[in-house]
Amino acid sequence: MSMKWILAIGVGLVGGWAARSLADSPEGAGVKLLEIALKTKERVGRWAALEAERLDDMLAEARSTTEPNVARTNGAANKPGSKGQSGNGRRRARPVKREIQA
């Protein structure tokens, strides 16, 4: 509801300004209206570019949290069903077989 009021006020101001400018010269009014349109187009373009960049950042963050971590040192990926570390992050020492020299 408030957006309609803001839009109505904006249209009213532009229309009134255009009507006032028409009293001076029709060409001046057209130039002013084109100037307003160009500035608006530039602002909307910048806003859209910022929003697109923000969306790309959010998508990249979402992908990084949902995709498996493939940048491990041994090349192993964290896939469902694969054996990984336990939940506490600690590993037990594995027994090492030593060869006895004769």
N, CA, C and O of each residue as an XYZ file, in Angstrom:
408
protein
N       0.837     -1.191      0.000
C       0.000      0.000      0.000
C       0.878      1.250      0.000
O       0.592      2.186     -0.747
N       1.934      1.299      0.808
C       2.777      2.485      0.876
C       3.581      2.662     -0.405
O       3.907      3.788     -0.780
N       3.902      1.562     -1.079
C       4.644      1.652     -2.337
C       3.802      2.358     -3.397
O       4.337      3.119     -4.204
N       2.483      2.113     -3.404
C       1.592      2.787     -4.348
C       1.589      4.294     -4.101
O       1.583      5.083     -5.046
N       1.594      4.689     -2.829
C       1.605      6.105     -2.498
C       2.898      6.762     -2.943
O       2.885      7.867     -3.485
N       4.012      6.086     -2.716
C       5.309      6.637     -3.119
C       5.360      6.792     -4.639
O       5.820      7.811     -5.155
N       4.886      5.778     -5.339
C       4.855      5.831     -6.799
C       3.930      6.948     -7.285
O       4.268      7.664     -8.227
N       2.774      7.099     -6.652
C       1.826      8.144     -7.042
C       2.419      9.533     -6.816
O       2.249     10.424     -7.649
N       3.104      9.719     -5.711
C       3.734     11.016     -5.426
C       4.834     11.301     -6.448
O       4.956     12.424     -6.938
N       5.640     10.273     -6.769
C       6.707     10.449     -7.762
C       6.159     10.812     -9.125
O       6.687     11.701     -9.792
N       5.100     10.129     -9.547
C       4.482     10.426    -10.845
C       3.896     11.839    -10.828
O       3.986     12.569    -11.815
N       3.310     12.204     -9.725
C       2.743     13.550     -9.618
C       3.805     14.632     -9.702
O       3.615     15.645    -10.375
N       4.920     14.421     -9.022
C       5.992     15.407     -9.068
C       6.580     15.526    -10.466
O       6.798     16.633    -10.959
N       6.835     14.396    -11.104
C       7.399     14.427    -12.451
C       6.407     15.056    -13.425
O       6.790     15.865    -14.270
N       5.154     14.692    -13.309
C       4.136     15.279    -14.185
C       4.007     16.784    -13.999
O       3.911     17.528    -14.975
N       4.005     17.225    -12.765
C       3.922     18.663    -12.487
C       5.133     19.409    -12.992
O       5.020     20.500    -13.550
N       6.300     18.811    -12.790
C       7.523     19.452    -13.262
C       7.534     19.508    -14.789
O       7.949     20.504    -15.380
N       7.072     18.426    -15.420
C       7.010     18.402    -16.881
C       6.022     19.459    -17.386
O       6.307     20.142    -18.370
N       4.875     19.604    -16.732
C       3.886     20.597    -17.153
C       4.445     22.008    -16.995
O       4.231     22.859    -17.857
N       5.152     22.257    -15.910
C       5.760     23.560    -15.692
C       6.817     23.851    -16.742
O       6.930     24.973    -17.236
N       7.592     22.820    -17.076
C       8.636     22.988    -18.073
C       8.045     23.225    -19.457
O       8.650     23.921    -20.273
N       6.891     22.668    -19.730
C       6.244     22.875    -21.030
C       5.871     24.334    -21.238
O       5.828     24.811    -22.372
N       5.603     25.036    -20.159
C       5.258     26.446    -20.281
C       6.447     27.246    -20.795
O       6.265     28.224    -21.520
N       7.665     26.844    -20.429
C       8.866     27.540    -20.901
C       9.099     27.215    -22.374
O       9.074     28.108    -23.220
N       9.327     25.939    -22.680
C       9.503     25.515    -24.071
C       9.307     24.009    -24.139
O       9.733     23.296    -23.231
N       8.684     23.518    -25.177
C       8.461     22.075    -25.289
C       9.770     21.288    -25.411
O       9.876     20.164    -24.922
N      10.741     21.881    -26.055
C      12.014     21.189    -26.220
C      12.741     21.035    -24.885
O      13.339     19.991    -24.622
N      12.692     22.047    -24.057
C      13.333     21.982    -22.743
C      12.719     20.913    -21.865
O      13.425     20.238    -21.116
N      11.395     20.753    -21.950
C      10.709     19.727    -21.166
C      11.135     18.346    -21.619
O      11.371     17.467    -20.790
N      11.235     18.144    -22.918
C      11.669     16.845    -23.441
C      13.082     16.505    -23.021
O      13.388     15.363    -22.679
N      13.944     17.516    -23.051
C      15.335     17.286    -22.647
C      15.400     16.920    -21.173
O      16.138     16.011    -20.792
N      14.647     17.608    -20.351
C      14.641     17.308    -18.912
C      14.104     15.907    -18.647
O      14.656     15.167    -17.833
N      13.028     15.548    -19.334
C      12.464     14.211    -19.138
C      13.446     13.130    -19.589
O      13.573     12.100    -18.928
N      14.134     13.350    -20.696
C      15.146     12.383    -21.149
C      16.315     12.308    -20.164
O      16.855     11.231    -19.914
N      16.692     13.442    -19.618
C      17.762     13.464    -18.622
C      17.370     12.656    -17.380
O      18.176     11.892    -16.849
N      16.154     12.829    -16.935
C      15.658     12.067    -15.779
C      15.643     10.577    -16.096
O      16.049      9.752    -15.277
N      15.170     10.242    -17.297
C      15.109      8.824    -17.680
C      16.505      8.202    -17.739
O      16.695      7.070    -17.295
N      17.475      8.925    -18.280
C      18.845      8.394    -18.371
C      19.459      8.190    -16.980
O      20.107      7.176    -16.719
N      19.247      9.160    -16.102
C      19.770      9.024    -14.742
C      19.112      7.847    -14.019
O      19.776      7.096    -13.303
N      17.807      7.699    -14.214
C      17.090      6.585    -13.588
C      17.590      5.254    -14.124
O      17.783      4.305    -13.364
N      17.799      5.186    -15.426
C      18.304      3.952    -16.027
C      19.682      3.604    -15.464
O      19.957      2.438    -15.181
N      20.544      4.602    -15.300
C      21.886      4.360    -14.749
C      21.809      3.856    -13.307
O      22.521      2.926    -12.928
N      20.945      4.472    -12.513
C      20.808      4.054    -11.117
C      20.250      2.641    -10.995
O      20.718      1.844    -10.182
N      19.240      2.339    -11.819
C      18.654      1.000    -11.787
C      19.685     -0.033    -12.245
O      19.748     -1.134    -11.697
N      20.487      0.319    -13.241
C      21.539     -0.586    -13.710
C      22.560     -0.875    -12.621
O      22.965     -2.022    -12.434
N      22.977      0.164    -11.900
C      23.930     -0.035    -10.795
C      23.308     -0.888     -9.693
O      23.962     -1.778     -9.147
N      22.051     -0.617     -9.370
C      21.380     -1.392     -8.335
C      21.276     -2.852     -8.744
O      21.519     -3.749     -7.936
N      20.913     -3.089    -10.002
C      20.783     -4.467    -10.486
C      22.132     -5.182    -10.465
O      22.193     -6.368    -10.138
N      23.211     -4.484    -10.808
C      24.540     -5.094    -10.774
C      24.937     -5.461     -9.343
O      25.510     -6.525     -9.110
N      24.633     -4.587     -8.395
C      24.940     -4.888     -6.992
C      24.144     -6.085     -6.494
O      24.676     -6.954     -5.803
N      22.867     -6.122     -6.848
C      22.034     -7.242     -6.411
C      22.474     -8.551     -7.060
O      22.434     -9.605     -6.425
N      22.893     -8.488     -8.319
C      23.383     -9.696     -8.993
C      24.656    -10.199     -8.324
O      24.834    -11.404     -8.148
N      25.542     -9.277     -7.951
C      26.772     -9.675     -7.264
C      26.460    -10.276     -5.896
O      27.072    -11.263     -5.486
N      25.511     -9.675     -5.202
C      25.112    -10.192     -3.886
C      24.516    -11.592     -4.019
O      24.785    -12.465     -3.194
N      23.704    -11.804     -5.060
C      23.119    -13.115     -5.304
C      24.202    -14.146     -5.634
O      24.143    -15.282     -5.165
N      25.186    -13.749     -6.440
C      26.301    -14.654     -6.756
C      27.057    -15.047     -5.494
O      27.431    -16.207     -5.325
N      27.281    -14.078     -4.609
C      27.970    -14.379     -3.351
C      27.170    -15.359     -2.500
O      27.737    -16.284     -1.917
N      25.857    -15.161     -2.425
C      25.028    -16.064     -1.628
C      25.011    -17.465     -2.234
O      25.053    -18.458     -1.509
N      24.947    -17.544     -3.561
C      24.970    -18.857     -4.213
C      26.300    -19.564     -3.989
O      26.329    -20.769     -3.741
N      27.407    -18.817     -4.074
C      28.715    -19.420     -3.845
C      28.841    -19.926     -2.410
O      29.402    -20.996     -2.173
N      28.323    -19.166     -1.466
C      28.365    -19.599     -0.068
C      27.511    -20.843      0.141
O      27.914    -21.761      0.855
N      26.338    -20.876     -0.478
C      25.466    -22.047     -0.346
C      26.118    -23.274     -0.975
O      26.058    -24.369     -0.416
N      26.738    -23.092     -2.136
C      27.410    -24.225     -2.783
C      28.575    -24.732     -1.949
O      28.803    -25.938     -1.864
N      29.315    -23.815     -1.334
C      30.476    -24.238     -0.552
C      30.067    -25.030      0.691
O      30.832    -25.867      1.170
N      28.887    -24.775      1.205
C      28.451    -25.517      2.389
C      27.783    -26.837      2.027
O      27.748    -27.756      2.845
N      27.251    -26.943      0.809
C      26.556    -28.174      0.445
C      27.404    -29.144     -0.351
O      27.187    -30.353     -0.266
N      28.369    -28.651     -1.126
C      29.202    -29.540     -1.925
C      30.297    -30.149     -1.060
O      30.715    -29.545     -0.073
N      30.764    -31.343     -1.424
C      31.822    -31.974     -0.632
C      33.125    -31.202     -0.747
O      33.388    -30.508     -1.729
N      33.916    -31.351      0.282
C      35.209    -30.675      0.324
C      36.214    -31.500     -0.468
O      36.694    -32.520      0.028
N      36.539    -31.089     -1.672
C      37.454    -31.849     -2.521
C      38.876    -31.327     -2.445
O      39.764    -31.876     -3.098
N      39.112    -30.304     -1.683
C      40.447    -29.730     -1.593
C      41.224    -30.316     -0.418
O      41.802    -29.571      0.373
N      41.243    -31.621     -0.299
C      41.985    -32.259      0.787
C      43.371    -32.632      0.299
O      43.624    -32.710     -0.904
N      44.256    -32.860      1.238
C      45.638    -33.152      0.871
C      45.779    -34.504      0.195
O      46.592    -34.640     -0.719
N      45.026    -35.499      0.604
C      45.140    -36.822      0.003
C      44.169    -37.022     -1.149
O      44.129    -38.105     -1.733
N      43.384    -36.004     -1.492
C      42.466    -36.088     -2.622
C      41.165    -36.793     -2.307
O      40.319    -36.931     -3.190
N      40.978    -37.241     -1.082
C      39.747    -37.942     -0.719
C      38.638    -36.924     -0.510
O      38.857    -35.856      0.063
N      37.482    -37.256     -0.964
C      36.335    -36.367     -0.785
C      35.478    -36.905      0.347
O      35.501    -38.099      0.644
N      34.746    -36.041      0.960
C      33.851    -36.407      2.054
C      32.517    -36.811      1.441
O      31.618    -35.980      1.315
N      32.378    -38.073      1.060
C      31.173    -38.545      0.386
C      30.339    -39.390      1.342
O      30.867    -40.002      2.270
N      29.044    -39.415      1.105
C      28.199    -40.266      1.951
C      28.592    -41.732      1.775
O      28.806    -42.199      0.657
N      28.680    -42.431      2.870
C      29.030    -43.844      2.813
C      30.521    -44.104      2.895
O      30.941    -45.251      3.049
N      31.328    -43.058      2.794
C      32.772    -43.277      2.879
C      33.191    -43.219      4.340
O      32.521    -42.601      5.168
N      34.287    -43.859      4.640
C      34.775    -43.869      6.016
C      35.561    -42.596      6.256
O      36.459    -42.250      5.488
N      35.223    -41.924      7.297
C      35.906    -40.674      7.625
C      36.254    -40.655      9.095
O      36.222    -41.679      9.777
N      36.582    -39.482      9.560
C      36.921    -39.341     10.970
C      35.669    -39.449     11.819
O      34.549    -39.257     11.345
N      35.891    -39.761     13.082
C      34.765    -39.791     14.001
C      34.320    -38.363     14.282
O      35.003    -37.406     13.916
N      33.185    -38.229     14.925
C      32.604    -36.919     15.157
C      33.417    -36.014     16.042
O      33.295    -34.795     15.928
N      34.260    -36.560     16.939
C      34.985    -35.691     17.848
C      36.264    -35.137     17.251
O      36.912    -34.306     17.887
N      36.658    -35.563     16.051
C      37.835    -35.016     15.397
C      39.148    -35.623     15.851
O      40.204    -35.219     15.364
N      39.118    -36.578     16.769
C      40.364    -37.197     17.241
C      40.572    -38.525     16.536
O      39.614    -39.246     16.258
N      41.799    -38.839     16.255
C      42.127    -40.115     15.635
C      42.998    -40.922     16.588
O      43.849    -40.392     17.303
N      42.753    -42.200     16.566
C      43.613    -43.071     17.370
C      44.858    -43.411     16.573
O      44.838    -43.456     15.343
N      45.915    -43.642     17.280
C      47.160    -44.026     16.612
C      47.010    -45.445     16.065
O      46.509    -46.332     16.756
N      47.443    -45.651     14.833
C      47.375    -46.978     14.231
C      48.675    -47.706     14.529
O      49.744    -47.096     14.523
N      48.595    -48.987     14.785
C      49.825    -49.743     15.040
C      50.667    -49.821     13.765
O      50.149    -49.997     12.662
N      51.967    -49.687     13.952
C      52.888    -49.711     12.816
C      53.669    -51.011     12.881
O      54.211    -51.378     13.923
N      53.717    -51.701     11.745
C      54.495    -52.943     11.687
C      55.948    -52.579     11.398
O      56.241    -51.847     10.452
N      56.824    -53.085     12.200
C      58.252    -52.822     11.997
C      58.938    -54.094     11.545
O      58.646    -55.193     12.018
N      59.820    -53.916     10.652
C      60.595    -55.073     10.173
C      61.793    -55.262     11.096
O      62.456    -54.305     11.493
N      62.041    -56.490     11.415
C      63.192    -56.792     12.264
C      64.379    -57.125     11.360
O      64.304    -58.001     10.499
N      65.451    -56.414     11.579
C      66.637    -56.666     10.766
C      67.426    -57.802     11.371
O      67.593    -57.876     12.588
N      67.905    -58.676     10.530
C      68.647    -59.821     11.034
C      70.134    -59.602     10.992
O      70.899    -60.483     11.385
